[in-house]
Structures are given as C-alpha cells and as structure tokens.
Amino acid sequence: MSKILIVEDDLFIQDLLYDFIGEAGYEIEVASDGVEALAKFAGGVFDLILLTL
C-alpha cells in the first residue's frame, strides 16, 4: 500500500484530502506545518508528499 504525507495548514482542506485519498485505499499521515512534516518525514518512508505553500 502506498503511503502519502499531506502537509496542509487549512484543517478543512486537510480533512477533505484525508477522506478523499483515504477512500481510494492509501495510507495517509497529515501534518499542519513544516516542522511537523519534517518530523514525520524523518521517521518514515513516503511514496508521495502533498505539500501546499
């Protein structure tokens, strides 16, 4: 199963992406900012990172 890290500070968009992508069968982790994203990235392997600016 592919693992995706979603980095999004808007909680509404974060929840929307989590639900939509999760229903497609992907394993998902979310982060709300860059510091949290770097910590999760350092502790795991991801096939895709969705990052907003």
mmCIF file of the N, C-alpha and C atoms, coordinates in Angstrom:
data_MODEL
# 
_entry.id   MODEL 
# 
loop_
_atom_site.group_PDB 
_atom_site.id 
_atom_site.type_symbol 
_atom_site.label_atom_id 
_atom_site.label_alt_id 
_atom_site.label_comp_id 
_atom_site.label_asym_id 
_atom_site.label_entity_id 
_atom_site.label_seq_id 
_atom_site.pdbx_PDB_ins_code 
_atom_site.Cartn_x 
_atom_site.Cartn_y 
_atom_site.Cartn_z 
_atom_site.occupancy 
_atom_site.B_iso_or_equiv 
_atom_site.pdbx_formal_charge 
_atom_site.auth_seq_id 
_atom_site.auth_comp_id 
_atom_site.auth_asym_id 
_atom_site.auth_atom_id 
_atom_site.pdbx_PDB_model_num 
ATOM 1   N N  . MET A 1 1  ? 0.841   -1.172 0.000  1.00 0.00 ? 1  MET A N  1 
ATOM 2   C CA . MET A 1 1  ? 0.000   0.000  0.000  1.00 0.00 ? 1  MET A CA 1 
ATOM 3   C C  . MET A 1 1  ? 0.891   1.240  0.000  1.00 0.00 ? 1  MET A C  1 
ATOM 4   N N  . SER A 1 2  ? 0.549   2.207  -0.804 1.00 0.00 ? 2  SER A N  1 
ATOM 5   C CA . SER A 1 2  ? 1.310   3.453  -0.869 1.00 0.00 ? 2  SER A CA 1 
ATOM 6   C C  . SER A 1 2  ? 1.002   4.331  0.337  1.00 0.00 ? 2  SER A C  1 
ATOM 7   N N  . LYS A 1 3  ? 2.026   5.028  0.793  1.00 0.00 ? 3  LYS A N  1 
ATOM 8   C CA . LYS A 1 3  ? 1.898   5.890  1.967  1.00 0.00 ? 3  LYS A CA 1 
ATOM 9   C C  . LYS A 1 3  ? 2.084   7.343  1.523  1.00 0.00 ? 3  LYS A C  1 
ATOM 10  N N  . ILE A 1 4  ? 1.153   8.207  1.913  1.00 0.00 ? 4  ILE A N  1 
ATOM 11  C CA . ILE A 1 4  ? 1.147   9.603  1.496  1.00 0.00 ? 4  ILE A CA 1 
ATOM 12  C C  . ILE A 1 4  ? 1.188   10.507 2.723  1.00 0.00 ? 4  ILE A C  1 
ATOM 13  N N  . LEU A 1 5  ? 2.023   11.538 2.641  1.00 0.00 ? 5  LEU A N  1 
ATOM 14  C CA . LEU A 1 5  ? 2.072   12.573 3.676  1.00 0.00 ? 5  LEU A CA 1 
ATOM 15  C C  . LEU A 1 5  ? 1.414   13.822 3.114  1.00 0.00 ? 5  LEU A C  1 
ATOM 16  N N  . ILE A 1 6  ? 0.374   14.297 3.784  1.00 0.00 ? 6  ILE A N  1 
ATOM 17  C CA . ILE A 1 6  ? -0.320  15.522 3.391  1.00 0.00 ? 6  ILE A CA 1 
ATOM 18  C C  . ILE A 1 6  ? 0.117   16.634 4.338  1.00 0.00 ? 6  ILE A C  1 
ATOM 19  N N  . VAL A 1 7  ? 0.670   17.709 3.772  1.00 0.00 ? 7  VAL A N  1 
ATOM 20  C CA . VAL A 1 7  ? 1.088   18.864 4.572  1.00 0.00 ? 7  VAL A CA 1 
ATOM 21  C C  . VAL A 1 7  ? 0.187   20.032 4.175  1.00 0.00 ? 7  VAL A C  1 
ATOM 22  N N  . GLU A 1 8  ? -0.742  20.366 5.065  1.00 0.00 ? 8  GLU A N  1 
ATOM 23  C CA . GLU A 1 8  ? -1.747  21.392 4.779  1.00 0.00 ? 8  GLU A CA 1 
ATOM 24  C C  . GLU A 1 8  ? -2.135  22.061 6.084  1.00 0.00 ? 8  GLU A C  1 
ATOM 25  N N  . ASP A 1 9  ? -2.105  23.396 6.114  1.00 0.00 ? 9  ASP A N  1 
ATOM 26  C CA . ASP A 1 9  ? -2.442  24.107 7.341  1.00 0.00 ? 9  ASP A CA 1 
ATOM 27  C C  . ASP A 1 9  ? -3.929  24.387 7.489  1.00 0.00 ? 9  ASP A C  1 
ATOM 28  N N  . ASP A 1 10 ? -4.685  24.374 6.406  1.00 0.00 ? 10 ASP A N  1 
ATOM 29  C CA . ASP A 1 10 ? -6.128  24.588 6.457  1.00 0.00 ? 10 ASP A CA 1 
ATOM 30  C C  . ASP A 1 10 ? -6.798  23.259 6.828  1.00 0.00 ? 10 ASP A C  1 
ATOM 31  N N  . LEU A 1 11 ? -7.406  23.212 8.009  1.00 0.00 ? 11 LEU A N  1 
ATOM 32  C CA . LEU A 1 11 ? -7.967  21.957 8.510  1.00 0.00 ? 11 LEU A CA 1 
ATOM 33  C C  . LEU A 1 11 ? -9.101  21.427 7.648  1.00 0.00 ? 11 LEU A C  1 
ATOM 34  N N  . PHE A 1 12 ? -9.896  22.310 7.047  1.00 0.00 ? 12 PHE A N  1 
ATOM 35  C CA . PHE A 1 12 ? -10.979 21.862 6.165  1.00 0.00 ? 12 PHE A CA 1 
ATOM 36  C C  . PHE A 1 12 ? -10.406 21.133 4.952  1.00 0.00 ? 12 PHE A C  1 
ATOM 37  N N  . ILE A 1 13 ? -9.409  21.716 4.321  1.00 0.00 ? 13 ILE A N  1 
ATOM 38  C CA . ILE A 1 13 ? -8.783  21.088 3.152  1.00 0.00 ? 13 ILE A CA 1 
ATOM 39  C C  . ILE A 1 13 ? -8.047  19.817 3.571  1.00 0.00 ? 13 ILE A C  1 
ATOM 40  N N  . GLN A 1 14 ? -7.401  19.860 4.716  1.00 0.00 ? 14 GLN A N  1 
ATOM 41  C CA . GLN A 1 14 ? -6.689  18.686 5.238  1.00 0.00 ? 14 GLN A CA 1 
ATOM 42  C C  . GLN A 1 14 ? -7.654  17.514 5.410  1.00 0.00 ? 14 GLN A C  1 
ATOM 43  N N  . ASP A 1 15 ? -8.811  17.761 6.024  1.00 0.00 ? 15 ASP A N  1 
ATOM 44  C CA . ASP A 1 15 ? -9.810  16.708 6.221  1.00 0.00 ? 15 ASP A CA 1 
ATOM 45  C C  . ASP A 1 15 ? -10.377 16.211 4.899  1.00 0.00 ? 15 ASP A C  1 
ATOM 46  N N  . LEU A 1 16 ? -10.618 17.127 3.977  1.00 0.00 ? 16 LEU A N  1 
ATOM 47  C CA . LEU A 1 16 ? -11.146 16.763 2.667  1.00 0.00 ? 16 LEU A CA 1 
ATOM 48  C C  . LEU A 1 16 ? -10.180 15.847 1.926  1.00 0.00 ? 16 LEU A C  1 
ATOM 49  N N  . LEU A 1 17 ? -8.895  16.212 1.888  1.00 0.00 ? 17 LEU A N  1 
ATOM 50  C CA . LEU A 1 17 ? -7.883  15.382 1.231  1.00 0.00 ? 17 LEU A CA 1 
ATOM 51  C C  . LEU A 1 17 ? -7.740  14.037 1.926  1.00 0.00 ? 17 LEU A C  1 
ATOM 52  N N  . TYR A 1 18 ? -7.736  14.042 3.244  1.00 0.00 ? 18 TYR A N  1 
ATOM 53  C CA . TYR A 1 18 ? -7.606  12.807 4.010  1.00 0.00 ? 18 TYR A CA 1 
ATOM 54  C C  . TYR A 1 18 ? -8.740  11.837 3.672  1.00 0.00 ? 18 TYR A C  1 
ATOM 55  N N  . ASP A 1 19 ? -9.961  12.344 3.676  1.00 0.00 ? 19 ASP A N  1 
ATOM 56  C CA . ASP A 1 19 ? -11.118 11.493 3.388  1.00 0.00 ? 19 ASP A CA 1 
ATOM 57  C C  . ASP A 1 19 ? -11.101 10.991 1.951  1.00 0.00 ? 19 ASP A C  1 
ATOM 58  N N  . PHE A 1 20 ? -10.868 11.884 1.011  1.00 0.00 ? 20 PHE A N  1 
ATOM 59  C CA . PHE A 1 20 ? -10.918 11.542 -0.411 1.00 0.00 ? 20 PHE A CA 1 
ATOM 60  C C  . PHE A 1 20 ? -9.821  10.539 -0.782 1.00 0.00 ? 20 PHE A C  1 
ATOM 61  N N  . ILE A 1 21 ? -8.605  10.808 -0.354 1.00 0.00 ? 21 ILE A N  1 
ATOM 62  C CA . ILE A 1 21 ? -7.482  9.932  -0.699 1.00 0.00 ? 21 ILE A CA 1 
ATOM 63  C C  . ILE A 1 21 ? -7.553  8.628  0.102  1.00 0.00 ? 21 ILE A C  1 
ATOM 64  N N  . GLY A 1 22 ? -8.007  8.705  1.341  1.00 0.00 ? 22 GLY A N  1 
ATOM 65  C CA . GLY A 1 22 ? -8.145  7.509  2.162  1.00 0.00 ? 22 GLY A CA 1 
ATOM 66  C C  . GLY A 1 22 ? -9.158  6.531  1.593  1.00 0.00 ? 22 GLY A C  1 
ATOM 67  N N  . GLU A 1 23 ? -10.250 7.050  1.021  1.00 0.00 ? 23 GLU A N  1 
ATOM 68  C CA . GLU A 1 23 ? -11.254 6.190  0.405  1.00 0.00 ? 23 GLU A CA 1 
ATOM 69  C C  . GLU A 1 23 ? -10.696 5.446  -0.804 1.00 0.00 ? 23 GLU A C  1 
ATOM 70  N N  . ALA A 1 24 ? -9.643  5.982  -1.405 1.00 0.00 ? 24 ALA A N  1 
ATOM 71  C CA . ALA A 1 24 ? -9.014  5.331  -2.557 1.00 0.00 ? 24 ALA A CA 1 
ATOM 72  C C  . ALA A 1 24 ? -8.075  4.211  -2.117 1.00 0.00 ? 24 ALA A C  1 
ATOM 73  N N  . GLY A 1 25 ? -7.888  4.042  -0.803 1.00 0.00 ? 25 GLY A N  1 
ATOM 74  C CA . GLY A 1 25 ? -7.112  2.927  -0.297 1.00 0.00 ? 25 GLY A CA 1 
ATOM 75  C C  . GLY A 1 25 ? -5.671  3.229  0.064  1.00 0.00 ? 25 GLY A C  1 
ATOM 76  N N  . TYR A 1 26 ? -5.319  4.499  0.158  1.00 0.00 ? 26 TYR A N  1 
ATOM 77  C CA . TYR A 1 26 ? -3.949  4.862  0.514  1.00 0.00 ? 26 TYR A CA 1 
ATOM 78  C C  . TYR A 1 26 ? -3.811  5.036  2.019  1.00 0.00 ? 26 TYR A C  1 
ATOM 79  N N  . GLU A 1 27 ? -2.618  4.747  2.525  1.00 0.00 ? 27 GLU A N  1 
ATOM 80  C CA . GLU A 1 27 ? -2.286  5.017  3.920  1.00 0.00 ? 27 GLU A CA 1 
ATOM 81  C C  . GLU A 1 27 ? -1.843  6.469  3.996  1.00 0.00 ? 27 GLU A C  1 
ATOM 82  N N  . ILE A 1 28 ? -2.385  7.229  4.945  1.00 0.00 ? 28 ILE A N  1 
ATOM 83  C CA . ILE A 1 28 ? -2.162  8.671  4.978  1.00 0.00 ? 28 ILE A CA 1 
ATOM 84  C C  . ILE A 1 28 ? -1.686  9.121  6.348  1.00 0.00 ? 28 ILE A C  1 
ATOM 85  N N  . GLU A 1 29 ? -0.750  10.066 6.342  1.00 0.00 ? 29 GLU A N  1 
ATOM 86  C CA . GLU A 1 29 ? -0.394  10.818 7.540  1.00 0.00 ? 29 GLU A CA 1 
ATOM 87  C C  . GLU A 1 29 ? -0.547  12.291 7.184  1.00 0.00 ? 29 GLU A C  1 
ATOM 88  N N  . VAL A 1 30 ? -0.911  13.096 8.154  1.00 0.00 ? 30 VAL A N  1 
ATOM 89  C CA . VAL A 1 30 ? -1.095  14.522 7.913  1.00 0.00 ? 30 VAL A CA 1 
ATOM 90  C C  . VAL A 1 30 ? -0.201  15.329 8.842  1.00 0.00 ? 30 VAL A C  1 
ATOM 91  N N  . ALA A 1 31 ? 0.181   16.509 8.348  1.00 0.00 ? 31 ALA A N  1 
ATOM 92  C CA . ALA A 1 31 ? 0.953   17.469 9.141  1.00 0.00 ? 31 ALA A CA 1 
ATOM 93  C C  . ALA A 1 31 ? 0.377   18.851 8.863  1.00 0.00 ? 31 ALA A C  1 
ATOM 94  N N  . SER A 1 32 ? 0.362   19.690 9.885  1.00 0.00 ? 32 SER A N  1 
ATOM 95  C CA . SER A 1 32 ? -0.215  21.022 9.743  1.00 0.00 ? 32 SER A CA 1 
ATOM 96  C C  . SER A 1 32 ? 0.809   22.104 9.442  1.00 0.00 ? 32 SER A C  1 
ATOM 97  N N  . ASP A 1 33 ? 2.090   21.796 9.606  1.00 0.00 ? 33 ASP A N  1 
ATOM 98  C CA . ASP A 1 33 ? 3.119   22.793 9.311  1.00 0.00 ? 33 ASP A CA 1 
ATOM 99  C C  . ASP A 1 33 ? 4.428   22.093 8.938  1.00 0.00 ? 33 ASP A C  1 
ATOM 100 N N  . GLY A 1 34 ? 5.398   22.874 8.557  1.00 0.00 ? 34 GLY A N  1 
ATOM 101 C CA . GLY A 1 34 ? 6.667   22.328 8.098  1.00 0.00 ? 34 GLY A CA 1 
ATOM 102 C C  . GLY A 1 34 ? 7.438   21.582 9.169  1.00 0.00 ? 34 GLY A C  1 
ATOM 103 N N  . VAL A 1 35 ? 7.386   22.067 10.399 1.00 0.00 ? 35 VAL A N  1 
ATOM 104 C CA . VAL A 1 35 ? 8.106   21.419 11.492 1.00 0.00 ? 35 VAL A CA 1 
ATOM 105 C C  . VAL A 1 35 ? 7.545   20.018 11.733 1.00 0.00 ? 35 VAL A C  1 
ATOM 106 N N  . GLU A 1 36 ? 6.232   19.923 11.778 1.00 0.00 ? 36 GLU A N  1 
ATOM 107 C CA . GLU A 1 36 ? 5.579   18.623 11.968 1.00 0.00 ? 36 GLU A CA 1 
ATOM 108 C C  . GLU A 1 36 ? 5.851   17.698 10.777 1.00 0.00 ? 36 GLU A C  1 
ATOM 109 N N  . ALA A 1 37 ? 5.834   18.263 9.572  1.00 0.00 ? 37 ALA A N  1 
ATOM 110 C CA . ALA A 1 37 ? 6.093   17.474 8.361  1.00 0.00 ? 37 ALA A CA 1 
ATOM 111 C C  . ALA A 1 37 ? 7.516   16.909 8.364  1.00 0.00 ? 37 ALA A C  1 
ATOM 112 N N  . LEU A 1 38 ? 8.485   17.724 8.745  1.00 0.00 ? 38 LEU A N  1 
ATOM 113 C CA . LEU A 1 38 ? 9.869   17.250 8.792  1.00 0.00 ? 38 LEU A CA 1 
ATOM 114 C C  . LEU A 1 38 ? 10.048  16.137 9.822  1.00 0.00 ? 38 LEU A C  1 
ATOM 115 N N  . ALA A 1 39 ? 9.371   16.244 10.952 1.00 0.00 ? 39 ALA A N  1 
ATOM 116 C CA . ALA A 1 39 ? 9.455   15.206 11.975 1.00 0.00 ? 39 ALA A CA 1 
ATOM 117 C C  . ALA A 1 39 ? 8.864   13.897 11.463 1.00 0.00 ? 39 ALA A C  1 
ATOM 118 N N  . LYS A 1 40 ? 7.734   13.975 10.780 1.00 0.00 ? 40 LYS A N  1 
ATOM 119 C CA . LYS A 1 40 ? 7.113   12.759 10.240 1.00 0.00 ? 40 LYS A CA 1 
ATOM 120 C C  . LYS A 1 40 ? 7.945   12.191 9.094  1.00 0.00 ? 40 LYS A C  1 
ATOM 121 N N  . PHE A 1 41 ? 8.512   13.072 8.268  1.00 0.00 ? 41 PHE A N  1 
ATOM 122 C CA . PHE A 1 41 ? 9.337   12.631 7.150  1.00 0.00 ? 41 PHE A CA 1 
ATOM 123 C C  . PHE A 1 41 ? 10.591  11.912 7.651  1.00 0.00 ? 41 PHE A C  1 
ATOM 124 N N  . ALA A 1 42 ? 11.185  12.429 8.716  1.00 0.00 ? 42 ALA A N  1 
ATOM 125 C CA . ALA A 1 42 ? 12.389  11.819 9.274  1.00 0.00 ? 42 ALA A CA 1 
ATOM 126 C C  . ALA A 1 42 ? 12.098  10.450 9.883  1.00 0.00 ? 42 ALA A C  1 
ATOM 127 N N  . GLY A 1 43 ? 10.863  10.240 10.322 1.00 0.00 ? 43 GLY A N  1 
ATOM 128 C CA . GLY A 1 43 ? 10.519  8.997  10.987 1.00 0.00 ? 43 GLY A CA 1 
ATOM 129 C C  . GLY A 1 43 ? 9.844   7.964  10.109 1.00 0.00 ? 43 GLY A C  1 
ATOM 130 N N  . GLY A 1 44 ? 9.741   8.219  8.802  1.00 0.00 ? 44 GLY A N  1 
ATOM 131 C CA . GLY A 1 44 ? 9.036   7.266  7.950  1.00 0.00 ? 44 GLY A CA 1 
ATOM 132 C C  . GLY A 1 44 ? 9.426   7.375  6.493  1.00 0.00 ? 44 GLY A C  1 
ATOM 133 N N  . VAL A 1 45 ? 8.878   6.471  5.709  1.00 0.00 ? 45 VAL A N  1 
ATOM 134 C CA . VAL A 1 45 ? 9.109   6.458  4.271  1.00 0.00 ? 45 VAL A CA 1 
ATOM 135 C C  . VAL A 1 45 ? 7.775   6.717  3.584  1.00 0.00 ? 45 VAL A C  1 
ATOM 136 N N  . PHE A 1 46 ? 7.767   7.680  2.667  1.00 0.00 ? 46 PHE A N  1 
ATOM 137 C CA . PHE A 1 46 ? 6.543   8.051  1.964  1.00 0.00 ? 46 PHE A CA 1 
ATOM 138 C C  . PHE A 1 46 ? 6.737   7.891  0.463  1.00 0.00 ? 46 PHE A C  1 
ATOM 139 N N  . ASP A 1 47 ? 5.660   7.464  -0.198 1.00 0.00 ? 47 ASP A N  1 
ATOM 140 C CA . ASP A 1 47 ? 5.683   7.337  -1.658 1.00 0.00 ? 47 ASP A CA 1 
ATOM 141 C C  . ASP A 1 47 ? 5.348   8.668  -2.330 1.00 0.00 ? 47 ASP A C  1 
ATOM 142 N N  . LEU A 1 48 ? 4.616   9.522  -1.605 1.00 0.00 ? 48 LEU A N  1 
ATOM 143 C CA . LEU A 1 48 ? 4.201   10.816 -2.144 1.00 0.00 ? 48 LEU A CA 1 
ATOM 144 C C  . LEU A 1 48 ? 4.021   11.797 -0.996 1.00 0.00 ? 48 LEU A C  1 
ATOM 145 N N  . ILE A 1 49 ? 4.432   13.043 -1.231 1.00 0.00 ? 49 ILE A N  1 
ATOM 146 C CA . ILE A 1 49 ? 4.175   14.111 -0.267 1.00 0.00 ? 49 ILE A CA 1 
ATOM 147 C C  . ILE A 1 49 ? 3.396   15.205 -0.981 1.00 0.00 ? 49 ILE A C  1 
ATOM 148 N N  . LEU A 1 50 ? 2.191   15.500 -0.467 1.00 0.00 ? 50 LEU A N  1 
ATOM 149 C CA . LEU A 1 50 ? 1.398   16.609 -0.992 1.00 0.00 ? 50 LEU A CA 1 
ATOM 150 C C  . LEU A 1 50 ? 1.645   17.800 -0.069 1.00 0.00 ? 50 LEU A C  1 
ATOM 151 N N  . LEU A 1 51 ? 2.258   18.844 -0.632 1.00 0.00 ? 51 LEU A N  1 
ATOM 152 C CA . LEU A 1 51 ? 2.692   19.988 0.169  1.00 0.00 ? 51 LEU A CA 1 
ATOM 153 C C  . LEU A 1 51 ? 2.111   21.260 -0.433 1.00 0.00 ? 51 LEU A C  1 
ATOM 154 N N  . THR A 1 52 ? 1.442   22.051 0.399  1.00 0.00 ? 52 THR A N  1 
ATOM 155 C CA . THR A 1 52 ? 0.930   23.336 -0.062 1.00 0.00 ? 52 THR A CA 1 
ATOM 156 C C  . THR A 1 52 ? 1.866   24.446 0.392  1.00 0.00 ? 52 THR A C  1 
ATOM 157 N N  . LEU A 1 53 ? 1.842   25.509 -0.325 1.00 0.00 ? 53 LEU A N  1 
ATOM 158 C CA . LEU A 1 53 ? 2.696   26.650 0.011  1.00 0.00 ? 53 LEU A CA 1 
ATOM 159 C C  . LEU A 1 53 ? 1.934   27.657 0.843  1.00 0.00 ? 53 LEU A C  1 
# 
